[in-house]
Amino acid sequence: MIIDPSKQDLRANYKLLIGAVLPRPIAFVSTVDADGNPNLAPFSFFTGATPAPPTVVFAPLRRFSDGQEKDTLCNIRATGEFVVNVVTEDIVELANDTAMEFAPGVSEFAETGLTPVPCEVVKAPRVGESPISMECKLIQVVDLGPEAAGGGSLVIGEVLRFHVRDDLIEDGRIDTGALHPVGRLAGAEYTTLGRRFTLERKR
Ligand SMILES: Cc1cc2nc3c(=O)[nH]c(=O)nc-3n(C[C@H](O)[C@H](O)[C@H](O)COP(=O)(O)O)c2cc1C
């Protein structure tokens, strides 16, 4: 089957994207608004980009309900900062809860009981229960698509600090098995790590 995305609506194209690009890692993004109120939300259109400088990218879409930008993006535009916290099996249910639409200014930390821990160089707190957090400075927001539902933005950030729980790192390598990361699939489905295998790079 060949599908021309210009011949179908944004929800149908969204379903193809989330079904084709997976499993996706989840950026659990903490920010503060201009008044310092914290906000927390998961984003699975997320990846790392370059190591020099260490760069991460994620994509907050406009809300399907009203076409407005999400609080996370508004806060990043206002402050130029954010924190990416890694979602693990221990906190995935709470991370899922933070994706509810709370009014701007409502703290998802307070709503879920997750612990806001002060960061070293950015104002937003990190999630104390997450074993890895990345303090980020905004490099650029790239707006994509219409200023309406279906459009969105790419947020590109430079990692200024990595916080890694001590027992997870040895010789600079993170112990994937001990981390218990969670990925997002299509719809409401998530995944944990399945069978892992190694393929050596051919020269
Ligand atoms: C696991 C998971 C992944 C998500 N990934 C994205 C994403 O990549 N982009 C997006 O715009 N929304 C995504 N969402 C929805 C947002 O988290 C949700 O709209 C949230 O309310 C936004 O919060 P905010 O308005 O406080 O920024 C995801 C939700 C979940 C549960």
The ligand as an SDF file (V2000), in Angstrom:
LIG
                    3D

 31 33  0  0  0  0  0  0  0  0999 V2000
    4.4230    8.9710   26.5260 C   0  0  0  0  0  0  0  0  0  0  0  0
    3.9000   10.2350   25.9280 C   0  0  0  0  0  0  0  0  0  0  0  0
    4.5890   10.8390   24.8880 C   0  0  0  0  0  0  0  0  0  0  0  0
    4.1360   12.0460   24.3300 C   0  0  0  0  0  0  0  0  0  0  0  0
    4.8500   12.6110   23.3140 N   0  0  0  0  0  0  0  0  0  0  0  0
    4.4550   13.8020   22.8140 C   0  0  0  0  0  0  0  0  0  0  0  0
    5.2150   14.4360   21.7810 C   0  0  0  0  0  0  0  0  0  0  0  0
    6.2420   13.9320   21.3060 O   0  0  0  0  0  0  0  0  0  0  0  0
    4.7770   15.6500   21.3380 N   0  0  0  0  0  0  0  0  0  0  0  0
    3.6770   16.2550   21.8640 C   0  0  0  0  0  0  0  0  0  0  0  0
    3.3450   17.3540   21.4540 O   0  0  0  0  0  0  0  0  0  0  0  0
    2.9490   15.6840   22.8420 N   0  0  0  0  0  0  0  0  0  0  0  0
    3.3140   14.4840   23.3250 C   0  0  0  0  0  0  0  0  0  0  0  0
    2.5960   13.9030   24.3400 N   0  0  0  0  0  0  0  0  0  0  0  0
    1.4530   14.6430   24.9080 C   0  0  0  0  0  0  0  0  0  0  0  0
    1.9050   15.7090   25.9120 C   0  0  0  0  0  0  0  0  0  0  0  0
    2.6600   15.1310   26.9620 O   0  0  0  0  0  0  0  0  0  0  0  0
    0.6690   16.4070   26.4930 C   0  0  0  0  0  0  0  0  0  0  0  0
    0.0340   17.1330   25.4600 O   0  0  0  0  0  0  0  0  0  0  0  0
    0.9500   17.2910   27.6810 C   0  0  0  0  0  0  0  0  0  0  0  0
   -0.2850   17.6700   28.2690 O   0  0  0  0  0  0  0  0  0  0  0  0
    1.6960   18.5520   27.3220 C   0  0  0  0  0  0  0  0  0  0  0  0
    1.8730   19.2600   28.5100 O   0  0  0  0  0  0  0  0  0  0  0  0
    2.1580   20.8040   28.5900 P   0  0  0  0  0  0  0  0  0  0  0  0
    0.9890   21.5520   27.9650 O   0  0  0  0  0  0  0  0  0  0  0  0
    2.2980   21.0250   30.0650 O   0  0  0  0  0  0  0  0  0  0  0  0
    3.4320   21.0580   27.8330 O   0  0  0  0  0  0  0  0  0  0  0  0
    2.9830   12.6720   24.8520 C   0  0  0  0  0  0  0  0  0  0  0  0
    2.2740   12.0480   25.8890 C   0  0  0  0  0  0  0  0  0  0  0  0
    2.7280   10.8480   26.4140 C   0  0  0  0  0  0  0  0  0  0  0  0
    1.9520   10.2060   27.5270 C   0  0  0  0  0  0  0  0  0  0  0  0
  1  2  1  0
  2  3  1  0
  2 30  2  0
  3  4  2  0
  4  5  1  0
  4 28  1  0
  5  6  2  0
  6  7  1  0
  6 13  1  0
  7  8  2  0
  7  9  1  0
  9 10  1  0
 10 11  2  0
 10 12  1  0
 12 13  2  0
 13 14  1  0
 14 15  1  0
 14 28  1  0
 15 16  1  0
 16 17  1  0
 16 18  1  0
 18 19  1  0
 18 20  1  0
 20 21  1  0
 20 22  1  0
 22 23  1  0
 23 24  1  0
 24 25  2  0
 24 26  1  0
 24 27  1  0
 28 29  2  0
 29 30  1  0
 30 31  1  0
M  END
$$$$
